[in-house]
């Protein structure tokens, strides 16, 4: 009865503490998708501000690469948004299953609620940690961008963003699997979106 009455508070503490743990470990403090999107917009705006009609080929290729980078980073932010929504929906909708804890025959259902919640929170922690580390790397490349359009530098940032997207799609599920015994699969949007975005921009 005590676990049922305090489920929301306990679940919120689990989620918030692991989110802050990931943000602190990354050293950036990014805990929401808007912080991720800011990186993509900064890169895109800087590249577009340096385009010139006097170098149309380089400007076009640079704009395409910056556009792909923005799309990939948007997919990363979308994955984070979906994970956050999933965590809070599970937190409150799953409280109903705690009622099964009143019988020893169904008590495992109630225990699975906390296990799953902990697994999702661990996924969020690992995602925020990876995003924070990647943000430091991308910011380093961004701050060292040469004046004008440098295709190699922009392509490097795009590759880093794509690698981050693939990691965000895989690693959190593996981390949650340690706690729950089954991977929390949320890779559909990133896998399909990355392939579609890169293909549409470069094709």
Sine and cosine of phi, psi and omega as CSV:
sin_phi,cos_phi,sin_psi,cos_psi,sin_omega,cos_omega
0.00,0.00,-0.63,0.77,0.01,-1.00
-0.91,0.41,-0.67,0.74,0.04,-1.00
-0.89,0.45,-0.61,0.79,0.01,-1.00
-0.92,0.38,-0.68,0.73,-0.04,-1.00
-0.95,0.31,-0.44,0.90,-0.04,-1.00
-0.93,-0.37,0.31,0.95,-0.08,-1.00
-0.87,0.49,-0.70,0.72,-0.04,-1.00
-0.89,0.45,-0.69,0.73,-0.01,-1.00
-0.92,0.39,-0.67,0.74,0.01,-1.00
-0.91,0.42,-0.71,0.70,0.00,-1.00
-0.89,0.45,-0.67,0.74,0.03,-1.00
-0.88,0.47,-0.65,0.76,0.01,-1.00
-0.90,0.44,-0.64,0.77,0.02,-1.00
-0.89,0.46,-0.76,0.65,-0.05,-1.00
-0.90,0.43,-0.77,0.64,-0.06,-1.00
-0.90,0.44,-0.62,0.78,-0.03,-1.00
-0.92,0.38,-0.65,0.76,0.01,-1.00
-0.95,0.31,-0.56,0.83,0.08,-1.00
-0.89,0.46,-0.73,0.69,0.00,-1.00
-0.92,0.40,-0.54,0.84,0.04,-1.00
-0.89,0.46,-0.71,0.71,0.03,-1.00
-0.91,0.43,-0.67,0.74,0.00,-1.00
-0.91,0.42,-0.65,0.76,0.01,-1.00
-0.93,0.38,-0.65,0.76,0.00,-1.00
-0.91,0.40,-0.56,0.83,0.00,-1.00
-0.97,0.26,-0.41,0.91,0.02,-1.00
0.99,0.15,0.11,0.99,-0.04,-1.00
-0.95,-0.32,-0.45,0.89,-0.03,-1.00
0.98,0.20,0.16,0.99,0.01,-1.00
-0.97,0.26,0.88,-0.48,-0.01,-1.00
-0.79,-0.61,0.11,0.99,-0.02,-1.00
-0.61,-0.79,0.35,-0.94,-0.06,-1.00
-0.90,0.44,-0.45,0.89,-0.03,-1.00
-0.90,0.44,-0.57,0.82,0.05,-1.00
-0.90,0.43,-0.53,0.85,0.04,-1.00
-0.95,0.30,-0.70,0.72,-0.05,-1.00
-0.91,0.42,-0.51,0.86,0.01,-1.00
-0.84,0.54,-0.59,0.81,0.01,-1.00
-0.89,0.46,-0.75,0.66,-0.03,-1.00
-0.88,0.48,-0.68,0.74,0.00,-1.00
-0.93,0.38,-0.60,0.80,0.02,-1.00
-0.89,0.46,-0.71,0.71,0.01,-1.00
-0.90,0.43,-0.73,0.68,-0.03,-1.00
-0.88,0.47,-0.71,0.70,-0.02,-1.00
-0.91,0.42,-0.62,0.79,-0.01,-1.00
-0.92,0.40,-0.67,0.74,0.00,-1.00
-0.92,0.40,-0.70,0.72,-0.03,-1.00
-0.91,0.41,-0.53,0.85,0.00,-1.00
-0.95,0.32,-0.28,0.96,-0.03,-1.00
-0.97,-0.25,0.06,1.00,0.07,-1.00
-0.94,0.35,0.47,-0.88,-0.05,-1.00
-0.54,-0.84,0.58,-0.82,0.04,-1.00
-0.95,0.33,-0.26,0.96,0.00,-1.00
-0.98,0.17,-0.26,0.97,0.09,-1.00
-0.72,-0.69,0.94,0.35,-0.13,-0.99
-0.90,0.44,-0.59,0.81,-0.04,-1.00
-0.92,0.39,-0.78,0.63,0.01,-1.00
-0.89,0.46,-0.63,0.78,0.00,-1.00
-0.90,0.43,-0.66,0.75,-0.01,-1.00
-0.92,0.39,-0.73,0.69,0.00,-1.00
-0.90,0.44,-0.68,0.74,0.02,-1.00
-0.89,0.46,-0.66,0.75,0.02,-1.00
-0.91,0.42,-0.64,0.77,0.03,-1.00
-0.90,0.44,-0.71,0.70,0.01,-1.00
-0.90,0.44,-0.66,0.76,0.04,-1.00
-0.91,0.41,-0.60,0.80,0.04,-1.00
-0.91,0.42,-0.67,0.74,0.05,-1.00
-0.89,0.46,-0.68,0.73,0.03,-1.00
-0.87,0.50,-0.67,0.74,0.02,-1.00
-0.89,0.45,-0.66,0.75,0.02,-1.00
-0.90,0.44,-0.69,0.72,-0.02,-1.00
-0.90,0.44,-0.69,0.72,0.02,-1.00
-0.92,0.40,-0.56,0.83,0.07,-1.00
-0.90,0.44,-0.60,0.80,0.05,-1.00
-0.92,0.39,-0.60,0.80,0.08,-1.00
-0.89,0.46,-0.71,0.70,0.03,-1.00
-0.89,0.45,-0.60,0.80,0.03,-1.00
-0.91,0.42,-0.65,0.76,0.05,-1.00
-0.88,0.48,-0.66,0.75,0.02,-1.00
-0.91,0.41,-0.64,0.77,0.03,-1.00
-0.89,0.46,-0.70,0.71,0.01,-1.00
-0.89,0.46,-0.66,0.75,0.00,-1.00
-0.90,0.43,-0.67,0.74,0.02,-1.00
-0.90,0.43,-0.70,0.71,0.03,-1.00
-0.89,0.46,-0.66,0.75,0.02,-1.00
-0.88,0.48,-0.65,0.76,-0.02,-1.00
-0.90,0.44,-0.70,0.72,-0.06,-1.00
-0.97,0.25,-0.55,0.84,0.09,-1.00
-0.91,0.41,-0.70,0.72,0.04,-1.00
-0.88,0.48,-0.63,0.78,-0.04,-1.00
-0.85,0.53,-0.72,0.69,-0.11,-0.99
-1.00,-0.08,-0.63,0.78,0.01,-1.00
-0.94,0.34,-0.53,0.85,-0.04,-1.00
-0.97,0.26,-0.18,0.98,-0.01,-1.00
-0.86,0.51,-0.51,0.86,-0.01,-1.00
-0.87,0.50,-0.53,0.85,-0.04,-1.00
-0.97,0.24,-0.23,0.97,0.06,-1.00
-0.93,0.37,-0.31,0.95,0.06,-1.00
-0.89,0.46,-0.38,0.92,0.02,-1.00
-0.96,0.28,-0.15,0.99,0.01,-1.00
-0.96,0.29,-0.10,1.00,-0.01,-1.00
-0.97,0.25,-0.24,0.97,0.01,-1.00
-0.84,-0.54,0.64,-0.77,-0.02,-1.00
-0.93,0.37,-0.32,0.95,0.01,-1.00
-0.97,0.25,-0.45,0.90,-0.05,-1.00
-0.87,-0.50,0.17,0.99,-0.07,-1.00
-0.90,0.44,-0.42,0.91,0.01,-1.00
-0.89,0.45,-0.50,0.86,0.02,-1.00
-0.89,0.46,-0.69,0.73,0.02,-1.00
-0.91,0.42,-0.64,0.77,0.02,-1.00
-0.92,0.40,-0.57,0.82,0.02,-1.00
-0.90,0.43,-0.48,0.88,0.04,-1.00
-0.86,0.51,-0.76,0.65,-0.02,-1.00
-0.94,0.33,-0.58,0.81,0.03,-1.00
-0.90,0.44,-0.71,0.70,0.01,-1.00
-0.91,0.42,-0.66,0.75,0.02,-1.00
-0.88,0.47,-0.66,0.75,0.03,-1.00
-0.92,0.40,-0.60,0.80,0.03,-1.00
-0.91,0.42,-0.68,0.73,0.03,-1.00
-0.91,0.41,-0.66,0.75,0.02,-1.00
-0.89,0.45,-0.62,0.78,0.05,-1.00
-0.91,0.40,-0.59,0.81,0.07,-1.00
-0.89,0.46,-0.69,0.73,0.04,-1.00
-0.88,0.48,-0.67,0.74,0.00,-1.00
-0.87,0.50,-0.74,0.67,-0.02,-1.00
-0.92,0.39,-0.60,0.80,0.02,-1.00
-0.90,0.43,-0.73,0.68,0.00,-1.00
-0.91,0.42,-0.60,0.80,0.04,-1.00
-0.89,0.46,-0.73,0.68,-0.01,-1.00
-0.92,0.40,-0.65,0.76,0.02,-1.00
-0.89,0.45,-0.65,0.76,0.01,-1.00
-0.90,0.43,-0.68,0.73,0.03,-1.00
-0.90,0.44,-0.71,0.71,0.00,-1.00
-0.91,0.42,-0.56,0.83,0.03,-1.00
-0.88,0.47,-0.66,0.75,0.04,-1.00
-0.88,0.47,-0.65,0.76,0.00,-1.00
-0.92,0.40,-0.75,0.67,-0.03,-1.00
-0.90,0.43,-0.65,0.76,0.03,-1.00
-0.88,0.48,-0.58,0.81,0.05,-1.00
-0.89,0.46,-0.71,0.70,0.06,-1.00
-0.91,0.42,-0.64,0.77,-0.02,-1.00
-0.89,0.45,-0.69,0.72,-0.03,-1.00
-0.94,0.35,-0.37,0.93,-0.02,-1.00
-0.98,-0.18,0.17,0.98,0.03,-1.00
-0.88,0.48,0.72,-0.70,0.02,-1.00
-0.96,0.28,0.42,-0.91,0.10,-1.00
-0.87,0.49,0.61,-0.79,-0.06,-1.00
1.00,0.08,-0.19,-0.98,-0.03,-1.00
-1.00,-0.10,0.90,-0.44,0.07,-1.00
-0.90,-0.44,0.97,-0.25,-0.11,-0.99
-0.87,0.50,-0.68,0.73,-0.05,-1.00
-0.89,0.46,-0.66,0.75,-0.02,-1.00
-0.92,0.38,-0.68,0.73,0.00,-1.00
-0.92,0.40,-0.63,0.77,0.03,-1.00
-0.90,0.43,-0.60,0.80,0.04,-1.00
-0.88,0.47,-0.69,0.72,0.03,-1.00
-0.89,0.46,-0.64,0.77,0.01,-1.00
-0.89,0.45,-0.68,0.73,0.00,-1.00
-0.89,0.45,-0.67,0.74,0.04,-1.00
-0.87,0.49,-0.65,0.76,0.01,-1.00
-0.91,0.41,-0.64,0.76,0.01,-1.00
-0.91,0.41,-0.68,0.73,0.04,-1.00
-0.88,0.48,-0.66,0.75,0.03,-1.00
-0.88,0.47,-0.66,0.75,0.02,-1.00
-0.87,0.50,-0.69,0.72,0.01,-1.00
-0.90,0.43,-0.64,0.77,0.03,-1.00
-0.91,0.41,-0.66,0.75,0.01,-1.00
-0.89,0.46,-0.50,0.86,0.00,-1.00
-0.98,0.22,-0.39,0.92,-0.14,-0.99
-0.94,-0.33,-0.76,0.64,-0.18,-0.98
-0.90,0.44,-0.72,0.69,-0.02,-1.00
-0.83,0.55,-0.61,0.80,0.04,-1.00
-0.90,0.43,-0.59,0.81,0.03,-1.00
-0.93,0.37,-0.65,0.76,0.01,-1.00
-0.90,0.43,-0.70,0.71,0.01,-1.00
-0.91,0.40,-0.51,0.86,0.02,-1.00
-0.90,0.44,-0.45,0.89,0.06,-1.00
-0.89,0.46,-0.59,0.81,-0.07,-1.00
-1.00,0.00,-0.61,0.79,-0.11,-0.99
-0.98,-0.18,-0.30,0.95,-0.04,-1.00
1.00,0.06,-0.05,1.00,0.03,-1.00
-0.57,-0.82,0.64,-0.77,-0.03,-1.00
-0.94,0.33,0.64,-0.77,0.09,-1.00
-1.00,0.05,0.99,-0.16,-0.15,-0.99
-0.99,0.16,0.89,-0.46,0.05,-1.00
-0.63,-0.78,0.51,0.86,-0.14,-0.99
-1.00,-0.06,-0.04,1.00,-0.10,-0.99
-0.88,0.48,-0.75,0.66,-0.08,-1.00
-0.91,0.42,-0.62,0.79,-0.03,-1.00
-0.96,0.29,-0.70,0.72,-0.04,-1.00
-0.90,0.44,-0.75,0.66,-0.01,-1.00
-0.93,0.36,-0.69,0.73,-0.08,-1.00
-0.91,0.42,-0.64,0.77,-0.01,-1.00
-0.91,0.42,-0.72,0.69,0.00,-1.00
-0.89,0.46,-0.68,0.73,-0.01,-1.00
-0.93,0.38,-0.69,0.73,-0.04,-1.00
-0.91,0.42,-0.72,0.70,0.01,-1.00
-0.91,0.41,-0.67,0.74,0.00,-1.00
-0.90,0.43,-0.66,0.75,-0.02,-1.00
-0.93,0.37,-0.60,0.80,-0.04,-1.00
-0.97,0.26,-0.64,0.77,-0.09,-1.00
-1.00,-0.07,-0.27,0.96,-0.02,-1.00
-1.00,0.02,0.00,0.00,0.00,0.00
